[in-house]
Amino acid sequence: MNSTPAKLAEAFTERFGGEPDGLWSAPGRVNVIGEHTDYNDGFVLPFAIKHSTTVAAAVRRGRTVRVASTFAPHDEPVAVDLDNLSEGSVQGWAAYPLGVLWALEQSGHRCPGMDLLVDSSVPVGAGLSSSAALECAVAVAANDLSRAGVSRRELAVVGQMAENRMVGAPTGIMDQSASLLGEEGHAVFLDCRSGESRLVPLDLEGAGLELLVIDTRVSHSHSTGGYAARRRSCEQGAEAMGVPALRDLSVEDLAQAERLLDDETFRRIRHVVTENVRVEEAVAVLTGRGPAELGPLLTASHASMRDDFEISCAELDAAVEASLSAGALGARMTGGGFGGSAIALARAEDVPGIRAAVEQAFSAAGFRSPAIFSVLPGDGAGPAA
């Protein structure tokens, strides 16, 4: 639905019979670079985007929580008693918001009963982390309504806990961190082992650049199949190499890994090790020469994900190849893979040609028409304006 705050508040009143106590929003994210490094204790460089999820919420008596969405205006709200929530007890989309409340309580923060109405402009299944946007919007709402005083860093852990244990998706901490810690004009450089982060300047407009998101419309899900298999492979590789996580391996260790491991596991490791290096190089580029120099790192990242980690697909490869052929400075798939979106970094004047080239490539291949739009770094989660 993507309502204005006033319309969402009005819809809340119609649905629940009273006015909301407030509205809170949280953005999706685009990951500049650093894919599948987060659950390997590595480095990532995402930024919050201006597409967001907004939650209208009000405290109610007792311990019942009712959750509804503007996308299903005629469906009955999902209602649960907080005392009856347990790991994996909720199915479907409501597992995300209710999982956050469960995770807050598991972390020692008692939540009141409440009504929640969810609205979003983050495309679902596009690799822009609509799930984390939903989790973080509910997390900041519940944090304020319960006066829990939980830090943004702790809320990111709560969101990850909800996704891992209530939803059953074995994701890392990156998406929630980007949604909660983002700031306009900056990317978030996150150390996924320590949880420490710092803002890195990413002034695309000032550099005359645009970052295009190319949504292939091939939907993906982190709670099924390939994502979990890649994580298991990484954990097995770390164990075989005798390290706590792949973060602890360097490029120099790859020769030994190639001798010890089967080819597939070695290639999974090589992606993670080299991707961590690319993230650190990207941070150095942004703090030094500026975003126009990022292109080669993005393109190298895509090749690694396509060939070593094997999480690309024909549509993502077509988006990257068409973008580069039309003058993009660099391009890569972004997100968990197996569908979703690619990103292309381009000079503003080259964007129309890149858009046309991608659309033509998809048409020629018989693919569904992609959605193509520009994104800029925005602010993280908080009360909705």
NORFENZI-V632471 format. One record per residue. N is the residue number from 1. RES is the residue in three letters. BURIAL is 1 if it has 16 or more other ideal C-beta (glycine too) atoms within 10 Angstrom, else 0. Layout:
BEGIN
n = {N:N}
res = {RES:RES}
burial = {BURIAL:BURIAL}
END
This chain:
BEGIN
n = {1:2:3:4:5:6:7:8:9:10:11:12:13:14:15:16:17:18:19:20:21:22:23:24:25:26:27:28:29:30:31:32:33:34:35:36:37:38:39:40:41:42:43:44:45:46:47:48:49:50:51:52:53:54:55:56:57:58:59:60:61:62:63:64:65:66:67:68:69:70:71:72:73:74:75:76:77:78:79:80:81:82:83:84:85:86:87:88:89:90:91:92:93:94:95:96:97:98:99:100:101:102:103:104:105:106:107:108:109:110:111:112:113:114:115:116:117:118:119:120:121:122:123:124:125:126:127:128:129:130:131:132:133:134:135:136:137:138:139:140:141:142:143:144:145:146:147:148:149:150:151:152:153:154:155:156:157:158:159:160:161:162:163:164:165:166:167:168:169:170:171:172:173:174:175:176:177:178:179:180:181:182:183:184:185:186:187:188:189:190:191:192:193:194:195:196:197:198:199:200:201:202:203:204:205:206:207:208:209:210:211:212:213:214:215:216:217:218:219:220:221:222:223:224:225:226:227:228:229:230:231:232:233:234:235:236:237:238:239:240:241:242:243:244:245:246:247:248:249:250:251:252:253:254:255:256:257:258:259:260:261:262:263:264:265:266:267:268:269:270:271:272:273:274:275:276:277:278:279:280:281:282:283:284:285:286:287:288:289:290:291:292:293:294:295:296:297:298:299:300:301:302:303:304:305:306:307:308:309:310:311:312:313:314:315:316:317:318:319:320:321:322:323:324:325:326:327:328:329:330:331:332:333:334:335:336:337:338:339:340:341:342:343:344:345:346:347:348:349:350:351:352:353:354:355:356:357:358:359:360:361:362:363:364:365:366:367:368:369:370:371:372:373:374:375:376:377:378:379:380:381:382:383:384:385}
res = {MET:ASN:SER:THR:PRO:ALA:LYS:LEU:ALA:GLU:ALA:PHE:THR:GLU:ARG:PHE:GLY:GLY:GLU:PRO:ASP:GLY:LEU:TRP:SER:ALA:PRO:GLY:ARG:VAL:ASN:VAL:ILE:GLY:GLU:HIS:THR:ASP:TYR:ASN:ASP:GLY:PHE:VAL:LEU:PRO:PHE:ALA:ILE:LYS:HIS:SER:THR:THR:VAL:ALA:ALA:ALA:VAL:ARG:ARG:GLY:ARG:THR:VAL:ARG:VAL:ALA:SER:THR:PHE:ALA:PRO:HIS:ASP:GLU:PRO:VAL:ALA:VAL:ASP:LEU:ASP:ASN:LEU:SER:GLU:GLY:SER:VAL:GLN:GLY:TRP:ALA:ALA:TYR:PRO:LEU:GLY:VAL:LEU:TRP:ALA:LEU:GLU:GLN:SER:GLY:HIS:ARG:CYS:PRO:GLY:MET:ASP:LEU:LEU:VAL:ASP:SER:SER:VAL:PRO:VAL:GLY:ALA:GLY:LEU:SER:SER:SER:ALA:ALA:LEU:GLU:CYS:ALA:VAL:ALA:VAL:ALA:ALA:ASN:ASP:LEU:SER:ARG:ALA:GLY:VAL:SER:ARG:ARG:GLU:LEU:ALA:VAL:VAL:GLY:GLN:MET:ALA:GLU:ASN:ARG:MET:VAL:GLY:ALA:PRO:THR:GLY:ILE:MET:ASP:GLN:SER:ALA:SER:LEU:LEU:GLY:GLU:GLU:GLY:HIS:ALA:VAL:PHE:LEU:ASP:CYS:ARG:SER:GLY:GLU:SER:ARG:LEU:VAL:PRO:LEU:ASP:LEU:GLU:GLY:ALA:GLY:LEU:GLU:LEU:LEU:VAL:ILE:ASP:THR:ARG:VAL:SER:HIS:SER:HIS:SER:THR:GLY:GLY:TYR:ALA:ALA:ARG:ARG:ARG:SER:CYS:GLU:GLN:GLY:ALA:GLU:ALA:MET:GLY:VAL:PRO:ALA:LEU:ARG:ASP:LEU:SER:VAL:GLU:ASP:LEU:ALA:GLN:ALA:GLU:ARG:LEU:LEU:ASP:ASP:GLU:THR:PHE:ARG:ARG:ILE:ARG:HIS:VAL:VAL:THR:GLU:ASN:VAL:ARG:VAL:GLU:GLU:ALA:VAL:ALA:VAL:LEU:THR:GLY:ARG:GLY:PRO:ALA:GLU:LEU:GLY:PRO:LEU:LEU:THR:ALA:SER:HIS:ALA:SER:MET:ARG:ASP:ASP:PHE:GLU:ILE:SER:CYS:ALA:GLU:LEU:ASP:ALA:ALA:VAL:GLU:ALA:SER:LEU:SER:ALA:GLY:ALA:LEU:GLY:ALA:ARG:MET:THR:GLY:GLY:GLY:PHE:GLY:GLY:SER:ALA:ILE:ALA:LEU:ALA:ARG:ALA:GLU:ASP:VAL:PRO:GLY:ILE:ARG:ALA:ALA:VAL:GLU:GLN:ALA:PHE:SER:ALA:ALA:GLY:PHE:ARG:SER:PRO:ALA:ILE:PHE:SER:VAL:LEU:PRO:GLY:ASP:GLY:ALA:GLY:PRO:ALA:ALA}
burial = {0:0:1:0:1:0:0:1:1:0:1:1:0:0:1:1:0:0:0:1:1:1:1:1:1:1:1:1:1:1:1:1:1:1:1:1:1:1:1:1:1:1:1:1:1:1:1:1:1:0:1:1:1:1:1:1:1:1:0:1:0:0:1:0:1:1:1:1:1:1:0:0:0:0:0:0:1:1:0:1:0:1:0:0:1:0:0:0:0:1:0:0:1:1:1:1:1:1:1:1:1:1:1:1:1:1:0:0:1:0:1:1:1:1:1:1:1:1:1:1:1:1:1:0:1:1:1:1:1:1:1:1:1:1:1:1:1:1:1:1:1:1:1:1:1:1:0:1:0:1:0:1:0:1:1:1:1:1:1:1:1:1:1:1:1:1:1:1:1:1:1:1:1:1:1:1:1:1:1:1:1:1:0:0:1:1:1:1:1:1:0:1:1:0:0:0:1:0:0:1:0:1:0:1:0:0:0:0:1:1:1:1:1:1:1:1:1:1:0:1:1:1:0:0:0:1:1:0:0:1:1:0:1:1:0:0:1:1:0:0:1:0:0:0:1:1:1:1:1:0:0:0:0:0:0:0:1:0:0:0:1:0:0:0:1:1:1:1:1:1:1:1:1:0:1:1:0:1:1:0:1:1:1:0:1:1:0:0:0:1:1:0:1:1:1:0:1:1:1:1:1:1:0:1:1:1:0:1:1:1:1:1:1:0:1:1:1:1:1:1:1:1:1:1:0:1:0:1:1:1:1:1:1:1:1:1:1:1:1:1:1:1:1:1:1:1:0:0:0:1:1:0:0:1:1:0:1:1:1:0:1:1:0:0:0:0:1:0:0:1:0:1:0:1:1:1:1:1:1:1:1:1:0:1:0}
END
